[in-house]
Amino acid sequence: MLAPKSDFVGLEGITHLASGGQPPLLCTHQSAFDAFAADKAAGMAGYERHWQVGHEVKSRLAILTGLESGDFALLGNASEGIARVVSGIDWQGGDNAVVPSLDYASGRYALARLGHLGVDLRLVAPQGWFLDWQEIIASCNERTRLVYVSHVNAHTGQRLELEPLSEALRERGIALLVDASHSLGAVPLNADLCDFLVCSTYKFLLSPHSGILAWNRKRWPSFEPLAVGWHAAARGPSPDTYELASDASRAEIGNSNHLTVYLLKASLDYLAGFPAAAVEAHVLDLGHRLRTGLEQLGLDVLTPAERDRRGPNVAFAHEYPRRIADLAAQDNILLWGEAGRVRASMHLFVEAADVDRFLEWLPGGLAQSNG
């Protein structure tokens, strides 16, 4: 492991392979909560400090992704970010959007909702379990306005090749919205390849439940989300006029969840103590160890074998995934089981012994789940 389990809450005696659902909190989050509580009691000065912590979080996200701090908005969840982006496009009847059929439901649903406007949703089926970026391009035409993809697919664990996809879409003037919920904090991401990026903070960013939206202003200069509030705009010459903020805060219609922002800052500070290349190598090495063991058990592994096509998750198909997860939890092994697959996630606090313990447990668990 890269990080001691003692840095986290509740890991004693636990094999935690469920970060793709949610990891444990950090012990340092208590100090972050105390700082928020002190500022909350400090009146106007404390309220101003809330916003300053938000600016610090955005600066850390800029370092992590290669974007600018002004490109970030702090929202309630990644799904809210998707909705903001979808609302910021001037859809016309006959337009279409392209989404992999195995991709996250919030992206599929937000775009399917546009059907009442005459906008078509084009779903790209995987080849077997694997998605080919060229199939995404082949599904686009002259009326395609937006492509939504996950950097690492939540269902299979496949890491998508973003660079060729990004360049092909840019040449066509098609916006690329990337969901980094299953990669950011575990494997590197060049966010400059995206026009928009969303991420859940409660997975590999080791924080509570909130969301991040990034608007790559240099790559996609125009973005006017439909929802507007006091924080998203400056007052105009009359009470009914306004001017949108020049940066991504135009997507923040009111207060951020300031407590969560303090906790996210603690998470980002912690993650900054580990070189990104070392974190990536760690999760991919463990993923290879697990994937090899699953194949040796004859399981239908959904995650690619190639190192550069994987993220921190490894998954296999199973008829009763929740039953597997529940049985494993009885033996203090935490997994994620739903939608026809069992998923195990690697992170800083996972060690080879955790992977081996799961593999040793699994044959008996499989037999019991099928019994």
C-alpha positions as CSV (number, residue, x, y, z in Angstrom):
1,M,0.0,0.0,0.0
2,L,1.1,3.6,-0.5
3,A,-0.9,5.0,2.4
4,P,-1.3,3.5,5.9
5,K,-4.8,2.3,6.7
6,S,-4.5,4.2,10.0
7,D,-4.9,7.5,8.0
8,F,-8.5,6.5,7.3
9,V,-11.6,6.0,9.5
10,G,-12.9,2.5,10.0
11,L,-10.4,0.4,8.2
12,E,-9.1,-1.7,11.1
13,G,-9.6,-5.4,10.2
14,I,-11.3,-4.4,6.9
15,T,-10.4,-5.4,3.3
16,H,-11.8,-2.3,1.6
17,L,-12.2,-2.8,-2.2
18,A,-15.3,-0.5,-2.6
19,S,-13.8,2.9,-3.4
20,G,-15.7,2.9,-6.8
21,G,-18.8,3.2,-4.6
22,Q,-17.4,5.2,-1.7
23,P,-14.1,5.0,0.2
24,P,-13.7,5.7,3.9
25,L,-13.1,9.3,5.1
26,L,-9.7,10.5,6.3
27,C,-8.9,11.1,9.9
28,T,-7.8,14.6,9.0
29,H,-11.4,15.4,8.0
30,Q,-12.1,16.0,11.7
31,S,-9.7,18.9,11.6
32,A,-11.4,20.2,8.5
33,F,-14.8,20.0,10.1
34,D,-13.4,21.9,13.2
35,A,-12.1,24.6,10.9
36,F,-15.4,24.9,9.2
37,A,-17.2,25.1,12.5
38,A,-14.9,27.8,13.8
39,D,-15.5,29.9,10.6
40,K,-19.2,29.2,10.7
41,A,-19.3,30.9,14.1
42,A,-17.2,33.9,12.9
43,G,-19.9,35.9,11.2
44,M,-19.1,37.8,8.0
45,A,-15.4,37.1,8.2
46,G,-16.1,33.4,8.6
47,Y,-18.4,33.5,5.6
48,E,-15.7,35.1,3.5
49,R,-13.4,32.4,4.6
50,H,-15.8,29.8,3.3
51,W,-15.4,31.2,-0.2
52,Q,-11.6,31.5,0.2
53,V,-11.4,27.8,0.9
54,G,-13.4,27.2,-2.2
55,H,-10.9,29.2,-4.2
56,E,-8.1,27.1,-2.7
57,V,-9.9,23.9,-3.7
58,K,-10.2,25.1,-7.3
59,S,-6.5,25.9,-7.3
60,R,-5.7,22.4,-6.2
61,L,-8.0,21.0,-8.9
62,A,-6.3,23.0,-11.5
63,I,-2.9,21.5,-10.5
64,L,-4.5,18.0,-10.6
65,T,-6.1,18.4,-14.0
66,G,-4.0,20.9,-16.0
67,L,-6.9,23.4,-16.3
68,E,-7.2,26.9,-14.7
69,S,-8.7,27.5,-11.3
70,G,-11.4,29.7,-12.9
71,D,-12.5,26.7,-15.0
72,F,-14.0,25.0,-11.9
73,A,-17.4,25.1,-10.3
74,L,-18.2,23.3,-7.0
75,L,-21.7,21.7,-7.1
76,G,-23.9,19.3,-5.3
77,N,-22.9,16.2,-7.4
78,A,-21.6,15.2,-10.8
79,S,-25.1,14.7,-12.1
80,E,-25.9,18.3,-11.4
81,G,-22.8,19.2,-13.5
82,I,-24.0,17.1,-16.4
83,A,-27.4,18.8,-16.2
84,R,-25.7,22.3,-16.3
85,V,-23.7,21.3,-19.4
86,V,-26.7,19.9,-21.2
87,S,-28.8,23.0,-20.4
88,G,-26.0,25.2,-21.8
89,I,-26.4,24.0,-25.4
90,D,-28.9,25.6,-27.7
91,W,-30.5,22.4,-28.9
92,Q,-32.6,22.4,-32.0
93,G,-34.9,19.7,-33.4
94,G,-32.9,17.3,-35.5
95,D,-29.8,17.6,-33.3
96,N,-28.4,14.5,-31.6
97,A,-26.1,13.5,-28.7
98,V,-23.9,10.4,-28.5
99,V,-23.4,8.3,-25.4
100,P,-22.0,4.8,-24.8
101,S,-24.9,2.5,-23.9
102,L,-22.9,1.2,-20.8
103,D,-22.1,4.7,-19.6
104,Y,-23.4,6.3,-16.5
105,A,-27.2,6.7,-16.2
106,S,-27.2,10.4,-15.4
107,G,-25.6,11.3,-18.7
108,R,-27.9,9.0,-20.6
109,Y,-31.1,10.2,-18.9
110,A,-30.2,13.9,-19.1
111,L,-29.8,13.6,-22.9
112,A,-32.7,11.2,-23.4
113,R,-34.8,13.9,-21.7
114,L,-34.2,16.1,-24.8
115,G,-36.4,13.8,-26.9
116,H,-39.3,16.2,-26.4
117,L,-37.3,18.8,-28.2
118,G,-36.7,16.5,-31.2
119,V,-33.1,15.7,-30.1
120,D,-32.0,12.1,-30.8
121,L,-29.9,10.1,-28.4
122,R,-27.5,7.8,-30.1
123,L,-26.3,4.9,-28.0
124,V,-23.0,3.3,-28.8
125,A,-22.9,-0.4,-27.9
126,P,-19.7,-2.0,-26.7
127,Q,-17.9,-4.8,-28.7
128,G,-18.3,-7.5,-26.1
129,W,-17.6,-5.5,-23.0
130,F,-15.2,-3.0,-24.5
131,L,-15.8,0.4,-26.1
132,D,-14.0,1.5,-29.2
133,W,-13.6,5.3,-29.4
134,Q,-13.8,5.0,-33.2
135,E,-17.3,3.6,-32.8
136,I,-18.2,6.8,-31.0
137,I,-16.9,8.9,-33.9
138,A,-18.8,6.7,-36.4
139,S,-22.0,7.4,-34.5
140,C,-21.6,11.2,-34.9
141,N,-22.8,13.2,-37.9
142,E,-23.2,16.9,-38.9
143,R,-26.0,17.3,-36.3
144,T,-24.2,15.9,-33.3
145,R,-23.8,18.6,-30.6
146,L,-22.4,16.7,-27.6
147,V,-20.6,13.4,-26.8
148,Y,-20.7,12.2,-23.1
149,V,-18.3,9.5,-22.0
150,S,-16.6,8.3,-18.8
151,H,-12.8,8.4,-18.7
152,V,-13.1,5.1,-16.7
153,N,-16.3,3.2,-17.2
154,A,-18.1,2.6,-13.9
155,H,-19.5,-0.8,-15.1
156,T,-16.4,-2.4,-16.7
157,G,-13.4,-0.4,-15.5
158,Q,-12.2,0.3,-19.0
159,R,-10.2,3.5,-19.4
160,L,-11.1,5.2,-22.6
161,E,-8.5,6.7,-25.0
162,L,-9.4,10.4,-24.8
163,E,-6.8,11.9,-27.0
164,P,-7.8,10.6,-30.4
165,L,-11.5,11.0,-29.5
166,S,-10.9,14.6,-28.3
167,E,-9.1,15.6,-31.5
168,A,-11.7,14.0,-33.8
169,L,-14.5,15.8,-32.0
170,R,-12.7,19.1,-31.9
171,E,-12.3,19.0,-35.7
172,R,-16.0,18.6,-36.0
173,G,-17.0,21.2,-33.5
174,I,-18.7,18.7,-31.2
175,A,-18.5,19.3,-27.4
176,L,-16.9,16.5,-25.4
177,L,-18.2,16.0,-21.8
178,V,-16.0,13.6,-19.8
179,D,-17.0,12.1,-16.5
180,A,-13.9,11.5,-14.4
181,S,-15.6,10.1,-11.3
182,H,-13.8,6.8,-11.6
183,S,-10.4,8.1,-12.5
184,L,-9.6,11.5,-10.9
185,G,-7.5,10.8,-7.8
186,A,-6.4,7.4,-9.0
187,V,-5.1,7.6,-12.6
188,P,-3.9,10.8,-14.4
189,L,-6.2,12.8,-16.6
190,N,-5.3,15.5,-19.0
191,A,-8.5,17.6,-18.7
192,D,-7.4,19.9,-21.5
193,L,-8.7,17.2,-23.8
194,C,-12.2,17.8,-22.5
195,D,-14.6,20.7,-23.3
196,F,-16.4,19.9,-20.0
197,L,-15.5,17.6,-17.2
198,V,-17.6,16.4,-14.2
199,C,-16.5,14.3,-11.2
200,S,-18.0,13.0,-8.1
201,T,-15.9,13.8,-5.1
202,Y,-16.9,10.9,-2.9
203,K,-15.1,8.2,-4.8
204,F,-11.4,8.3,-5.6
205,L,-11.0,11.9,-4.4
206,L,-11.6,10.5,-0.9
207,S,-14.2,13.1,0.1
208,P,-17.9,13.3,1.0
209,H,-20.7,13.6,-1.5
210,S,-20.4,16.6,-3.8
211,G,-19.5,17.3,-7.4
212,I,-17.1,19.2,-9.6
213,L,-17.8,20.8,-13.0
214,A,-15.0,22.0,-15.2
215,W,-15.5,24.3,-18.2
216,N,-12.5,24.4,-20.4
217,R,-12.9,28.0,-21.4
218,K,-9.9,28.1,-23.8
219,R,-11.2,25.1,-25.7
220,W,-14.9,25.8,-25.6
221,P,-15.5,29.6,-25.0
222,S,-19.3,29.7,-25.0
223,F,-21.2,28.2,-22.1
224,E,-24.5,29.7,-20.7
225,P,-26.2,27.2,-18.4
226,L,-29.9,27.7,-18.1
227,A,-30.1,28.0,-14.3
228,V,-29.0,31.4,-13.0
229,G,-28.7,32.6,-9.4
230,W,-27.2,35.4,-7.3
231,H,-23.7,33.8,-7.3
232,A,-23.7,33.0,-11.0
233,A,-24.2,36.5,-12.2
234,A,-23.6,40.2,-11.4
235,R,-26.5,42.5,-11.1
236,G,-27.2,44.7,-14.1
237,P,-28.6,48.2,-14.4
238,S,-32.1,47.2,-13.4
239,P,-33.4,44.5,-11.0
240,D,-34.3,42.1,-13.9
241,T,-31.0,42.3,-15.7
242,Y,-27.7,40.5,-15.0
243,E,-24.3,39.6,-16.4
244,L,-23.0,36.0,-16.1
245,A,-19.8,35.5,-14.3
246,S,-16.8,35.3,-16.6
247,D,-15.6,32.0,-15.2
248,A,-17.1,28.7,-14.3
249,S,-18.8,30.1,-11.2
250,R,-21.6,31.0,-13.6
251,A,-22.6,27.3,-12.9
252,E,-22.8,27.9,-9.1
253,I,-26.2,29.5,-8.8
254,G,-25.9,29.9,-5.0
255,N,-23.8,28.9,-2.0
256,S,-21.6,25.8,-2.4
257,N,-21.9,23.2,0.3
258,H,-19.2,24.9,2.2
259,L,-18.7,22.1,4.8
260,T,-18.1,19.6,2.0
261,V,-15.7,22.1,0.3
262,Y,-13.6,22.2,3.5
263,L,-13.5,18.4,3.6
264,L,-12.6,18.2,-0.1
265,K,-9.7,20.6,0.5
266,A,-8.4,18.1,3.2
267,S,-8.7,15.3,0.7
268,L,-6.9,17.1,-2.1
269,D,-4.2,18.2,0.4
270,Y,-3.7,14.5,1.3
271,L,-3.7,13.2,-2.3
272,A,-1.1,15.9,-3.2
273,G,1.4,14.1,-0.9
274,F,1.6,11.2,-3.3
275,P,3.1,11.4,-6.8
276,A,0.4,10.8,-9.4
277,A,2.6,8.3,-11.3
278,A,3.1,6.3,-8.1
279,V,-0.6,6.2,-7.4
280,E,-1.3,5.0,-10.9
281,A,1.4,2.4,-10.8
282,H,0.0,1.1,-7.4
283,V,-3.6,0.8,-8.5
284,L,-2.7,-0.8,-11.9
285,D,-0.3,-3.3,-10.3
286,L,-2.9,-4.4,-7.8
287,G,-5.5,-4.5,-10.6
288,H,-3.3,-6.8,-12.6
289,R,-2.9,-9.1,-9.6
290,L,-6.6,-9.2,-9.1
291,R,-7.6,-9.6,-12.7
292,T,-5.1,-12.5,-13.2
293,G,-6.6,-14.2,-10.2
294,L,-10.2,-13.7,-11.5
295,E,-9.3,-15.2,-14.9
296,Q,-7.7,-18.2,-13.2
297,L,-11.0,-18.8,-11.5
298,G,-12.7,-18.9,-14.9
299,L,-14.8,-15.8,-14.3
300,D,-16.1,-13.5,-17.0
301,V,-13.8,-10.5,-16.4
302,L,-15.2,-7.3,-17.9
303,T,-12.1,-5.2,-17.4
304,P,-9.4,-5.0,-20.2
305,A,-6.1,-6.7,-19.6
306,E,-4.0,-4.0,-21.2
307,R,-2.5,-1.7,-18.6
308,D,-3.3,1.6,-20.4
309,R,-6.9,0.6,-20.9
310,R,-7.6,0.0,-17.2
311,G,-8.4,2.3,-14.3
312,P,-8.6,1.5,-10.6
313,N,-11.6,-0.8,-10.9
314,V,-11.7,-4.5,-11.9
315,A,-15.1,-6.2,-12.5
316,F,-16.5,-9.6,-13.3
317,A,-20.0,-10.6,-14.4
318,H,-22.2,-12.5,-12.0
319,E,-25.9,-13.4,-11.8
320,Y,-26.1,-12.4,-8.1
321,P,-23.7,-9.5,-7.6
322,R,-25.4,-8.1,-4.5
323,R,-25.4,-11.5,-2.9
324,I,-21.6,-11.8,-3.4
325,A,-21.1,-8.3,-1.9
326,D,-23.3,-9.1,1.1
327,L,-21.5,-12.4,1.7
328,A,-18.1,-10.8,1.4
329,A,-19.1,-8.0,3.8
330,Q,-19.9,-10.7,6.5
331,D,-16.2,-11.5,6.3
332,N,-15.1,-7.9,6.4
333,I,-14.4,-7.7,2.6
334,L,-16.1,-4.7,1.1
335,L,-17.0,-4.9,-2.6
336,W,-19.6,-3.2,-4.9
337,G,-22.2,-5.6,-6.4
338,E,-25.0,-4.5,-8.8
339,A,-26.2,-4.4,-12.4
340,G,-24.9,-7.9,-13.2
341,R,-21.3,-7.4,-12.1
342,V,-19.1,-7.4,-9.0
343,R,-16.6,-4.6,-8.8
344,A,-13.4,-4.3,-6.8
345,S,-11.5,-1.0,-6.5
346,M,-7.9,-0.3,-5.8
347,H,-6.7,2.8,-4.0
348,L,-3.9,4.2,-1.9
349,F,-4.8,2.1,1.2
350,V,-5.2,-1.2,-0.6
351,E,-2.3,-3.6,-0.4
352,A,-1.5,-6.9,-2.1
353,A,-2.6,-8.8,1.0
354,D,-6.1,-7.4,0.5
355,V,-6.3,-8.6,-3.0
356,D,-5.0,-12.0,-2.0
357,R,-7.5,-12.3,0.8
358,F,-10.3,-11.6,-1.6
359,L,-9.1,-14.1,-4.1
360,E,-8.8,-16.7,-1.4
361,W,-12.3,-16.0,-0.2
362,L,-13.9,-15.9,-3.6
363,P,-14.2,-19.6,-4.6
364,G,-16.2,-20.3,-1.4
365,G,-18.2,-17.1,-1.8
366,L,-19.1,-18.0,-5.3
367,A,-20.2,-21.5,-4.3
368,Q,-22.3,-20.1,-1.5
369,S,-23.9,-17.4,-3.6
370,N,-25.0,-20.0,-6.2
371,G,-26.3,-22.4,-3.6
